[in-house]
Amino acid sequence: KANLDIEIVVDMFNTVDQYDRVVLFSGDGDFERAIELLRSKNTHITVVSTEGMIARELRNATDRYIDLNDIREQIEKTEG
């Protein structure tokens, strides 16, 4: 798991000039510093997670937080 976090951050920084928005599906507080650095480069950050599973520091560092429970009906696969 830790290796994946590092790989995600390295990829974000290696490609930072190619985008101005990031959508991070994680609640892991380990991403806080990376998010702060990306924001210093005028990158807009949206974090998608669930209440109770997102670190307070990460939520405070992001531009926008989306709770998966709030959008569940729009993204959940239905039978049929």
N, C-alpha and C positions, 0 to 999 in steps of 0.2 A: 504494500500500500504506500509506504513512504517513497519508494522509487517512482511510482506513478505521479505522486504530487510533484516531485522534483522535475520529472519529464514534462508535465503540464506547464510548470512555471518557465522552464527553459524554452519550450516552444512558444509561449506567450511573448517572451522577450526577444527571441530570435526573429519573430514576425511582427513586432509591434508597429512597424512602419506601414504595414499592409492593412490596417484596420483602425477604426476609431471607437469601436464598441466591442465589449466582451460580455458574454453570458456564461457565467460559471454555475454549473449544477453541483454545488457542494455546500456544506455548512462547516467545513473544517477550518478552524482558526489558523492553521498553518499557512493559509493563503493570504492572511491579512497584510503582511509586509509587501508581497507581490502586488496586491491590489492597490496599496498606497503608492507604490512606485509607478504603476501604470496610470493611475489618476494624475500623477505629477506630469505625465506626458500627454495630458488632455484626452485620455481614453475614458469613455463612459463605461461604468461597470454595473451590470445587473447580476445579482446572486439569486439563484432559485434553490430553495431548500424547504424544509418543514419546520414549523415552530417547535422548539424543544430540541431540534437537531442542528441548529445553527449557532455557532459561537458568537457571543455578544460582540467581540472585537471585530469579527468579519462583518457582521450586520452594520456596525457603526462605520466601517471603512468603505462600504459600498455606496454607489449613487442611488441604487434602487434594489429593494428586496421583494421577491415574489414568493409567497407561501404556496407550495404545491397544492395544499388543500383548497386554496381559493380558486384554483384553475382546474381542479380535478375533473369536473364535468366536461370541460372543453378538450381535455387531452386523453382521458381514459378510453380505452378500447371497449366497445360494447359488443355483446354477443349478437349474432344475427347476420 
